[in-house]
């Protein structure tokens, strides 16, 4: 059974760095062709793709947030970590991690999602 | 503003059929496969359609997907009140700003 679970702070202050962890089970982060992505959703708004990492360590970032984002994985812990620097109230959102089942830019989709974690940015 | 364009809302009566459009360009829908996600109120999105028209195990055949050129369409037949949700299309954008992209979402109301 594939599951993903996000964890991290529920409240961060402006200018702080957010660090979120996605813990996976039911598959390995070293399985060929598999990846994990981070997606966020501000309250009442649409989904926004943030970044992904694949088992071959291929990484990609949202162009608009590239300078603030870092994604990494620890296969021994089955965890993918996302950090977002210089947090601002506009970064308030539910952050999801999801699995990418195939290493292909033409066939890009997310088959399993975590439940999401709401992060609020406020002083 | 999302790269992919969806109508903000659609509605239909129970038992009827509805379609949701997703319009993009040559760098995304035109050259890559499209996926659709259903987000029920207060829950995480769930994969509904992948590779333009394939359904994951457990998704009923009331849900269908198609693609033509730079647009994609999600169809839902035999509408049920439980289908009330937000629906998002998504794909990869191969432009200089390469990355995953989503539509702005469509709120389906079953009257």
Interface residues (C-beta under 8 A of the other chain):
Chain A: X37 X39 X46 X47 X48 X49 X52 X60 X61 X62 X63 X96 X105 X106 X107 X108 X109 X110 X111 X112 X113 X114 X115 X116
Chain B: X2 X31 X32 X33 X35 X37 X43 X44 X45 X46 X47 X50 X51 X56 X88 X90 X91 X92 X94 X97 X98 X99 X100 X101 X102 X103 X104 X105
